[in-house]
Amino acid sequence: MREVAAPPGDEPRRRRDPAGRSWPTARGRPVGHYRRDGAPGLPVRAPAPEEEPVSHVYKKIELVGSSRDGVDDAIRRAIRKAGESMRNLDWFEVKEIRGWIQDGEAQHFQVTLQVGFRIGDDE
């Protein structure tokens, strides 16, 4: 069987990012690496062996923090309060931001978070 060359533009090429790293591309797009919006992105780097995360089991809870001072303060208040009664809090994810408007100004902020904590791990 005879091999047929790929049409121009379909053959993989190497492209370099600003740091000088290269990755294979097809038609100018990185192969297999895309941002959420579908646009090409830099390749995902695998963690070095010393960076590999330890395997844990997590439970997620939902918290709602509120503050008159802003979103950041609402997040910090929710995490601080949860930390008073829970251990091994490791991460959070903002799910929703809401607020109240009075006289044309934002007056109060409410942030819904999912907070993850390790279970069965007393480290």
C-alpha positions as CSV (number, residue, x, y, z in Angstrom):
1,M,0.0,0.0,0.0
2,R,1.3,3.4,-1.0
3,E,1.5,6.2,1.6
4,V,-0.1,9.5,0.7
5,A,1.2,12.8,2.0
6,A,-1.1,14.9,4.1
7,P,-2.6,17.9,2.4
8,P,-0.7,21.1,3.0
9,G,-1.7,22.6,6.4
10,D,-2.7,19.2,7.9
11,E,0.7,18.0,8.8
12,P,1.8,18.4,12.5
13,R,4.2,21.3,13.1
14,R,6.0,22.5,16.2
15,R,5.1,25.9,17.7
16,R,6.9,27.7,20.5
17,D,5.4,29.7,23.3
18,P,7.1,32.8,24.7
19,A,9.1,30.7,27.2
20,G,10.6,28.7,24.2
21,R,8.7,25.5,24.9
22,S,7.2,23.8,21.9
23,W,4.2,21.6,21.3
24,P,2.8,19.9,18.2
25,T,0.2,21.8,16.2
26,A,-2.2,21.1,13.4
27,R,-3.3,24.0,11.3
28,G,-1.8,26.4,13.8
29,R,-3.7,25.1,16.8
30,P,-2.1,23.1,19.6
31,V,-3.1,19.5,19.3
32,G,-5.5,18.4,22.1
33,H,-5.1,21.6,24.2
34,Y,-8.0,24.1,24.3
35,R,-9.3,26.6,26.7
36,R,-12.8,26.5,28.0
37,D,-14.0,28.8,25.3
38,G,-12.6,26.4,22.6
39,A,-9.7,28.7,21.7
40,P,-6.2,27.1,21.4
41,G,-4.3,27.2,24.7
42,L,-0.9,26.2,26.0
43,P,-0.4,22.5,26.6
44,V,-1.2,21.3,30.1
45,R,2.1,20.5,31.9
46,A,2.1,17.3,33.9
47,P,3.3,17.9,37.5
48,A,6.9,16.9,38.3
49,P,7.2,13.9,40.5
50,E,7.9,16.0,43.6
51,E,4.7,18.1,42.8
52,E,2.3,15.2,42.4
53,P,-0.6,15.5,44.8
54,V,-1.1,13.0,47.5
55,S,-4.3,11.0,47.1
56,H,-7.0,12.1,49.5
57,V,-10.8,11.8,49.8
58,Y,-12.7,15.0,50.1
59,K,-16.2,16.0,51.1
60,K,-17.8,19.2,49.8
61,I,-20.1,21.4,51.7
62,E,-21.9,24.6,50.6
63,L,-21.5,27.8,52.5
64,V,-22.9,31.3,52.0
65,G,-20.9,34.2,53.3
66,S,-22.1,37.7,53.4
67,S,-20.5,41.1,53.9
68,R,-21.1,44.8,53.5
69,D,-17.4,45.3,52.6
70,G,-17.2,43.2,49.4
71,V,-17.0,39.7,47.8
72,D,-13.5,39.0,49.1
73,D,-14.6,39.7,52.7
74,A,-17.7,37.5,52.3
75,I,-15.5,34.6,51.1
76,R,-13.1,35.1,54.0
77,R,-15.8,35.3,56.6
78,A,-17.4,32.0,55.4
79,I,-14.1,30.2,55.4
80,R,-13.1,31.6,58.8
81,K,-16.4,30.6,60.4
82,A,-16.3,27.1,58.9
83,G,-12.7,26.7,60.2
84,E,-13.9,27.3,63.7
85,S,-15.7,23.9,63.8
86,M,-14.1,21.9,60.9
87,R,-10.6,20.6,60.2
88,N,-8.7,19.9,57.0
89,L,-10.3,22.6,54.9
90,D,-8.3,22.6,51.7
91,W,-10.1,24.5,48.9
92,F,-13.1,26.5,47.8
93,E,-15.0,27.2,44.7
94,V,-17.3,30.2,44.2
95,K,-20.6,29.1,42.8
96,E,-22.7,32.3,43.0
97,I,-22.3,35.9,43.8
98,R,-25.3,38.1,44.7
99,G,-25.8,41.5,46.2
100,W,-28.3,44.1,47.2
101,I,-28.5,47.5,45.6
102,Q,-29.7,50.5,47.5
103,D,-29.8,54.1,46.2
104,G,-27.9,52.9,43.1
105,E,-25.0,51.5,45.0
106,A,-24.0,47.9,45.9
107,Q,-24.7,47.7,49.7
108,H,-24.3,44.0,50.6
109,F,-22.6,41.0,49.0
110,Q,-23.5,37.4,49.3
111,V,-21.2,34.6,48.0
112,T,-22.2,30.9,47.7
113,L,-19.1,28.6,48.0
114,Q,-18.4,25.0,47.9
115,V,-15.7,24.1,50.4
116,G,-13.7,20.9,50.2
117,F,-12.2,19.2,53.2
118,R,-10.2,16.0,53.6
119,I,-12.0,13.2,55.4
120,G,-10.3,10.4,57.3
121,D,-7.0,12.3,57.3
122,D,-5.7,14.0,60.4
123,E,-2.6,15.6,58.9
